[in-house]
Amino acid sequence: MSTDRKSATGRSRVTRLNTLTGLRFPAAFMVFLYHAALLGFLGVPWLSNPENVLDFYRAVSHSGALGVSFFFVLSGFVLTWSARNTDTAPRFWRRRFLKIVPNYVVVWALAMVVFAAPYTDIKVGLLNLFMLQVYYPDFSVNFGVNPAGWSLAVEAVFYLSFPLLLHLAKKIPAHRINLWVAIVGLGIIATPFLSSQLVPAGTVFMDMEPETSVNQYFFSYILPLPRVLDFALGILVARSVMAGRWRNIGMVWAGALLIASYVLGYFTPYLYSSRAVCVIPAALLIAAGAIADDEGRFTLFRNKVMVWLGDISFAFYLVHFTVTEGVWKALGSKSYTAPQATALMVLFLGIAVLASWALYELIERPITQRWSNPRKKPAPVQQHRPLAAQRAGEEA
């Protein structure tokens, strides 16, 4: 698991990509908006007007999918960029375990206390606790306890496979890397089509997307194996950038393309808008942000506030749904008009950020700093013995 530390020009590469860290929070915020829109479908009638519920959902119907896909590609890119020259697979797995599992377990327990325990049976609870919920084509299992947790179960598969995937990616000749980027990108785009053609639709369809089969959505969007392609895309794009083979279009154009693809998602079937439409523009933006950082150019996402929000974004992603339900219950489980609900969302967001900060400062950062790397054993003290005694010991 080693990689070079120089850019294609021969100079040292930056090791921390602050622009990509800053981009993490907007991606998490997109997921926050989507989950807020889902509340009305999940038995939390916080918007009093049913039309407002539908309007809000339609406005952000694939924002969560964009955020998740962005994180999956970003994960592969950043891990490849920062891979250590002397790293080993066990050390890498140790760091990833300590990064995600403590926060995951704490938020799982918090969600059980705040809202999930009354309607979660032991099987669903344990499947979610041990990150096995993504292997059952059943939404009550996939999104049980903490609905945001399923993507961490997918990420766990990414982390387990990363040493092998990076090894394979490094064997690709530099002049063929972009060909493999295109092949994997086409594989991602083809996944919804293959799902719709090969996976039986069954009799269960999504409440908020009545034309979308739960079985087909599960295969295309939730099942870890097809989603490994998103992660692999990030790995390959990073290798292309590091080899100087990437055609950078810059953050402005990449951002504009991402916005355009998001709009296009409103005119495509949900199976496609949730997986295939935005993933290539997301990869372009990630690569452009990394190149801007490596070249020391200004970006809007590299300031202290955005980097701080990016640092706590993992905790935010995990805890925001639990905070949202908890605050709504604490306020009396009422319904609100659209202006009131807008103010309530600001409250949700503010408390979720504070809770994320607490998780980051009290759990995530201390644990990763303390135990991410094995402690070195102190060198044995050399004692000077008489030469005759040394020789006797050697002969014995």
C-alpha positions as CSV (number, residue, x, y, z in Angstrom):
1,M,0.0,0.0,0.0
2,S,2.5,2.6,-1.0
3,T,2.4,5.4,-3.4
4,D,4.7,8.2,-4.6
5,R,4.7,11.6,-2.8
6,K,5.6,13.7,-5.8
7,S,3.3,15.3,-8.4
8,A,3.7,14.7,-12.1
9,T,6.0,17.8,-12.3
10,G,8.4,16.2,-9.8
11,R,7.7,18.5,-6.9
12,S,6.3,17.3,-3.6
13,R,2.5,16.9,-3.4
14,V,0.5,18.5,-0.6
15,T,-0.6,15.8,1.8
16,R,-3.8,17.5,3.1
17,L,-6.4,18.6,0.6
18,N,-8.2,21.3,2.4
19,T,-10.5,22.1,-0.5
20,L,-11.8,18.5,-0.5
21,T,-12.2,18.7,3.3
22,G,-14.2,21.8,2.8
23,L,-16.4,20.2,0.2
24,R,-17.4,17.5,2.6
25,F,-19.9,19.6,4.5
26,P,-21.9,20.8,1.4
27,A,-22.2,17.1,0.5
28,A,-23.4,16.2,4.0
29,F,-25.8,19.2,3.9
30,M,-27.4,17.8,0.8
31,V,-28.1,14.5,2.7
32,F,-29.5,16.6,5.6
33,L,-32.0,18.3,3.2
34,Y,-33.1,15.0,1.8
35,H,-33.6,13.4,5.2
36,A,-35.6,16.4,6.3
37,A,-37.8,16.0,3.3
38,L,-38.3,12.3,4.1
39,L,-39.7,12.9,7.5
40,G,-43.2,13.2,6.2
41,F,-42.9,9.7,4.6
42,L,-41.5,8.3,7.8
43,G,-44.4,9.2,10.2
44,V,-43.0,12.5,11.3
45,P,-45.7,15.1,10.2
46,W,-43.6,18.2,10.9
47,L,-45.1,20.1,7.9
48,S,-48.8,20.7,8.3
49,N,-49.6,21.1,4.6
50,P,-49.3,17.8,2.6
51,E,-48.6,19.9,-0.5
52,N,-45.6,21.5,1.2
53,V,-44.3,18.0,2.0
54,L,-44.5,16.9,-1.6
55,D,-43.0,20.2,-2.9
56,F,-40.1,20.0,-0.5
57,Y,-39.5,16.4,-1.4
58,R,-39.6,17.1,-5.1
59,A,-37.1,20.0,-4.7
60,V,-34.5,17.8,-3.0
61,S,-35.5,14.3,-4.2
62,H,-32.0,13.3,-5.3
63,S,-29.9,15.6,-3.2
64,G,-29.2,12.8,-0.7
65,A,-28.1,10.5,-3.5
66,L,-25.7,13.2,-4.8
67,G,-24.2,13.6,-1.4
68,V,-23.7,9.9,-0.9
69,S,-22.2,9.4,-4.3
70,F,-19.9,12.3,-3.8
71,F,-18.7,10.9,-0.5
72,F,-18.1,7.4,-2.1
73,V,-15.9,8.8,-4.9
74,L,-14.2,11.3,-2.5
75,S,-13.3,8.5,-0.2
76,G,-11.5,6.5,-2.9
77,F,-9.7,9.7,-4.1
78,V,-8.5,10.9,-0.7
79,L,-7.4,7.5,0.5
80,T,-5.3,7.0,-2.7
81,W,-3.8,10.5,-2.5
82,S,-2.8,10.1,1.1
83,A,-1.7,6.4,1.0
84,R,1.5,6.0,3.1
85,N,4.7,4.7,1.6
86,T,5.4,2.4,4.5
87,D,1.8,1.5,5.2
88,T,0.4,-2.0,5.6
89,A,-3.2,-3.3,5.2
90,P,-3.6,-4.1,9.0
91,R,-2.4,-0.6,9.9
92,F,-4.8,1.0,7.4
93,W,-7.7,-1.1,8.6
94,R,-6.9,-0.2,12.2
95,R,-7.1,3.6,11.4
96,R,-10.3,3.2,9.4
97,F,-11.9,1.2,12.2
98,L,-11.0,3.8,14.8
99,K,-12.2,6.6,12.6
100,I,-15.7,5.3,11.9
101,V,-16.8,2.6,14.4
102,P,-16.8,4.6,17.7
103,N,-18.9,7.4,16.3
104,Y,-21.1,4.9,14.5
105,V,-21.8,2.9,17.7
106,V,-22.4,6.1,19.8
107,V,-24.9,7.4,17.3
108,W,-26.6,4.0,17.0
109,A,-27.1,4.0,20.7
110,L,-28.3,7.6,20.7
111,A,-30.8,6.8,17.9
112,M,-32.2,3.9,19.8
113,V,-32.7,6.0,22.9
114,V,-34.2,9.0,21.1
115,F,-36.6,7.3,18.7
116,A,-35.8,3.9,17.3
117,A,-36.1,1.5,20.2
118,P,-40.0,1.3,20.3
119,Y,-40.3,0.0,16.8
120,T,-37.0,-1.8,16.2
121,D,-36.8,-5.5,16.9
122,I,-33.6,-7.2,18.1
123,K,-32.7,-8.6,14.7
124,V,-32.9,-5.2,12.9
125,G,-31.1,-3.5,15.7
126,L,-28.2,-6.0,15.7
127,L,-27.9,-6.0,11.9
128,N,-27.6,-2.2,12.0
129,L,-25.2,-2.3,14.9
130,F,-22.8,-4.7,13.1
131,M,-23.2,-3.0,9.7
132,L,-24.9,-5.9,8.1
133,Q,-28.1,-4.0,7.1
134,V,-27.0,-3.5,3.5
135,Y,-27.4,-7.2,2.6
136,Y,-31.2,-7.4,2.9
137,P,-33.5,-5.9,0.2
138,D,-35.8,-4.5,2.9
139,F,-36.0,-0.7,3.7
140,S,-37.0,-1.4,7.3
141,V,-33.6,-3.2,7.7
142,N,-31.5,-1.0,5.4
143,F,-32.6,2.2,7.1
144,G,-33.4,0.9,10.5
145,V,-32.2,2.6,13.7
146,N,-30.1,5.4,12.1
147,P,-31.1,5.9,8.4
148,A,-27.8,7.4,7.6
149,G,-25.9,4.4,8.9
150,W,-26.3,2.2,5.8
151,S,-23.7,4.1,3.8
152,L,-21.1,3.5,6.6
153,A,-21.8,-0.2,6.2
154,V,-21.0,0.2,2.4
155,E,-17.9,2.2,3.3
156,A,-16.7,-0.6,5.5
157,V,-16.6,-2.8,2.4
158,F,-14.6,-0.1,0.6
159,Y,-12.0,0.0,3.4
160,L,-11.7,-3.8,3.4
161,S,-11.1,-3.8,-0.3
162,F,-8.9,-0.7,-0.6
163,P,-5.4,-2.4,-0.2
164,L,-6.3,-4.8,-3.1
165,L,-7.9,-2.1,-5.3
166,L,-5.0,0.3,-4.8
167,H,-2.5,-2.5,-5.7
168,L,-4.5,-3.2,-8.9
169,A,-4.8,0.4,-9.8
170,K,-1.1,0.9,-9.5
171,K,-0.4,-1.9,-12.0
172,I,-2.3,0.1,-14.7
173,P,0.2,1.8,-17.0
174,A,-0.1,5.6,-16.8
175,H,-1.2,6.0,-20.4
176,R,-4.2,3.6,-19.8
177,I,-5.5,5.1,-16.5
178,N,-8.0,7.3,-18.1
179,L,-9.3,4.4,-20.2
180,W,-10.1,2.6,-16.9
181,V,-11.7,5.7,-15.5
182,A,-14.0,5.7,-18.5
183,I,-14.7,2.0,-18.1
184,V,-15.6,2.3,-14.5
185,G,-17.6,5.4,-15.1
186,L,-19.7,3.5,-17.8
187,G,-20.1,0.7,-15.3
188,I,-21.6,3.0,-12.8
189,I,-24.0,4.5,-15.4
190,A,-24.9,1.0,-16.6
191,T,-25.8,-0.3,-13.1
192,P,-29.3,1.2,-12.9
193,F,-30.0,-0.1,-16.4
194,L,-28.8,-3.6,-15.6
195,S,-30.8,-3.4,-12.3
196,S,-34.0,-2.5,-14.1
197,Q,-33.5,-5.2,-16.7
198,L,-32.1,-8.1,-14.7
199,V,-33.5,-7.7,-11.2
200,P,-37.2,-8.7,-10.8
201,A,-39.3,-5.7,-9.8
202,G,-41.3,-7.6,-7.2
203,T,-44.4,-6.2,-5.6
204,V,-42.9,-3.6,-3.3
205,F,-42.4,-0.1,-4.5
206,M,-41.0,3.0,-2.9
207,D,-43.6,5.2,-1.1
208,M,-42.0,8.5,-2.3
209,E,-41.2,7.1,-5.7
210,P,-44.1,4.8,-6.6
211,E,-42.6,3.8,-10.0
212,T,-39.4,2.6,-8.5
213,S,-39.0,-1.0,-7.3
214,V,-37.5,-1.5,-3.9
215,N,-35.6,-4.6,-5.2
216,Q,-34.1,-2.8,-8.2
217,Y,-33.2,0.3,-6.1
218,F,-31.6,-2.0,-3.5
219,F,-29.4,-3.6,-6.1
220,S,-28.4,-0.3,-7.8
221,Y,-28.1,2.0,-4.8
222,I,-27.6,0.1,-1.5
223,L,-25.9,-3.2,-2.2
224,P,-22.1,-2.8,-1.5
225,L,-20.7,-4.7,-4.5
226,P,-22.1,-2.3,-7.3
227,R,-21.2,0.7,-5.1
228,V,-17.5,-0.4,-5.1
229,L,-17.4,1.1,-8.6
230,D,-18.0,4.6,-7.1
231,F,-15.1,4.0,-4.7
232,A,-12.9,2.6,-7.5
233,L,-13.6,5.6,-9.7
234,G,-12.2,7.8,-7.0
235,I,-9.1,5.6,-6.8
236,L,-8.5,5.8,-10.5
237,V,-9.1,9.5,-10.8
238,A,-6.6,10.1,-8.0
239,R,-4.1,7.9,-9.9
240,S,-4.7,9.8,-13.1
241,V,-4.2,13.2,-11.4
242,M,-1.0,12.0,-9.6
243,A,0.3,10.7,-12.9
244,G,-0.3,14.0,-14.7
245,R,-2.8,12.3,-17.1
246,W,-6.0,14.0,-15.9
247,R,-7.6,16.7,-18.1
248,N,-8.6,19.3,-15.5
249,I,-11.5,21.6,-16.4
250,G,-11.3,23.6,-13.2
251,M,-13.6,24.0,-10.2
252,V,-15.9,26.5,-11.8
253,W,-16.7,24.4,-14.8
254,A,-16.9,21.2,-12.8
255,G,-19.2,22.9,-10.4
256,A,-21.4,24.2,-13.2
257,L,-21.5,20.7,-14.7
258,L,-22.5,19.2,-11.4
259,I,-25.4,21.7,-11.0
260,A,-26.5,21.0,-14.6
261,S,-26.4,17.2,-13.9
262,Y,-28.4,17.7,-10.8
263,V,-31.1,19.6,-12.7
264,L,-31.0,16.8,-15.4
265,G,-31.9,14.4,-12.6
266,Y,-35.4,15.8,-12.4
267,F,-36.0,14.6,-16.0
268,T,-34.6,11.1,-15.6
269,P,-36.1,8.0,-13.8
270,Y,-35.3,7.9,-10.1
271,L,-33.2,4.8,-10.5
272,Y,-30.8,6.8,-12.7
273,S,-30.9,10.2,-10.9
274,S,-30.1,8.5,-7.6
275,R,-26.9,6.8,-8.9
276,A,-25.7,7.6,-12.4
277,V,-26.5,11.2,-13.4
278,C,-24.2,13.2,-11.1
279,V,-21.3,10.8,-10.4
280,I,-18.9,11.9,-13.3
281,P,-19.4,15.6,-12.6
282,A,-18.7,14.9,-8.9
283,A,-15.4,13.2,-9.9
284,L,-14.5,16.1,-12.0
285,L,-15.1,18.5,-9.1
286,I,-13.1,16.4,-6.7
287,A,-10.1,16.2,-9.1
288,A,-10.3,19.9,-9.8
289,G,-10.3,20.7,-6.0
290,A,-7.3,18.5,-5.4
291,I,-5.3,20.0,-8.3
292,A,-6.2,23.5,-7.0
293,D,-4.8,22.6,-3.6
294,D,-1.7,20.9,-5.0
295,E,-1.0,24.0,-7.1
296,G,-1.7,26.4,-4.2
297,R,-4.6,28.2,-6.0
298,F,-7.5,29.9,-4.2
299,T,-10.7,28.1,-3.7
300,L,-13.9,29.0,-1.8
301,F,-13.7,25.8,0.3
302,R,-10.2,26.2,1.8
303,N,-11.0,28.8,4.4
304,K,-11.0,28.0,8.1
305,V,-14.8,27.8,8.5
306,M,-15.3,25.4,5.6
307,V,-12.3,23.2,6.7
308,W,-13.7,23.0,10.2
309,L,-17.1,22.1,9.0
310,G,-15.5,19.5,6.8
311,D,-13.6,18.0,9.8
312,I,-16.9,17.5,11.7
313,S,-18.9,16.5,8.6
314,F,-18.5,12.7,9.3
315,A,-20.1,13.2,12.7
316,F,-22.7,15.5,11.2
317,Y,-23.6,13.0,8.6
318,L,-24.1,10.3,11.2
319,V,-26.0,12.3,13.9
320,H,-28.2,14.8,11.9
321,F,-31.2,12.5,11.5
322,T,-31.2,11.6,15.2
323,V,-31.0,15.3,16.1
324,T,-33.8,16.2,13.8
325,E,-36.2,13.6,15.2
326,G,-35.1,14.4,18.8
327,V,-35.6,18.1,18.5
328,W,-39.0,17.6,16.8
329,K,-40.1,15.4,19.7
330,A,-38.7,17.7,22.3
331,L,-40.8,20.6,20.8
332,G,-44.0,18.6,21.2
333,S,-44.2,16.6,18.0
334,K,-46.2,19.3,16.3
335,S,-46.9,20.2,12.7
336,Y,-45.7,23.6,11.3
337,T,-46.5,25.9,8.4
338,A,-43.9,26.3,5.7
339,P,-42.3,29.5,7.2
340,Q,-42.2,27.9,10.7
341,A,-40.8,24.7,9.3
342,T,-38.0,26.7,7.6
343,A,-37.0,28.2,10.9
344,L,-37.2,24.8,12.5
345,M,-34.8,23.4,9.9
346,V,-32.3,26.1,10.8
347,L,-32.7,25.0,14.4
348,F,-32.2,21.3,13.3
349,L,-29.1,22.3,11.5
350,G,-27.6,24.4,14.3
351,I,-28.1,21.7,16.9
352,A,-26.8,19.0,14.6
353,V,-23.6,21.1,14.0
354,L,-23.1,21.5,17.7
355,A,-23.7,17.8,18.3
356,S,-21.2,16.9,15.5
357,W,-18.6,19.2,17.1
358,A,-19.1,17.4,20.4
359,L,-18.7,14.0,18.8
360,Y,-15.6,15.1,16.9
361,E,-13.9,16.7,19.9
362,L,-14.9,14.1,22.5
363,I,-14.8,10.9,20.6
364,E,-13.5,10.9,17.0
365,R,-10.4,13.0,17.3
366,P,-9.1,11.8,20.7
367,I,-9.6,8.1,19.7
368,T,-7.9,8.5,16.3
369,Q,-5.0,10.5,17.8
370,R,-4.5,8.1,20.7
371,W,-4.8,4.7,19.0
372,S,-4.6,5.1,15.2
373,N,-1.0,4.1,15.2
374,P,0.5,1.3,17.3
375,R,2.7,2.5,20.1
376,K,6.4,1.9,19.5
377,K,8.1,-0.3,22.1
378,P,11.0,1.4,23.8
379,A,14.4,0.3,22.6
380,P,16.0,-2.2,25.1
381,V,18.6,-0.7,27.4
382,Q,22.1,-1.8,26.5
383,Q,24.0,-3.0,29.5
384,H,27.7,-3.1,29.4
385,R,28.9,-6.4,30.8
386,P,32.5,-7.6,31.1
387,L,33.8,-9.0,27.9
388,A,34.3,-12.4,29.4
389,A,30.7,-12.6,30.6
390,Q,29.5,-11.5,27.1
391,R,31.5,-14.3,25.5
392,A,30.1,-16.8,28.0
393,G,26.6,-15.8,27.2
394,E,27.2,-16.1,23.5
395,E,28.7,-19.5,23.8
396,A,25.8,-20.7,26.0
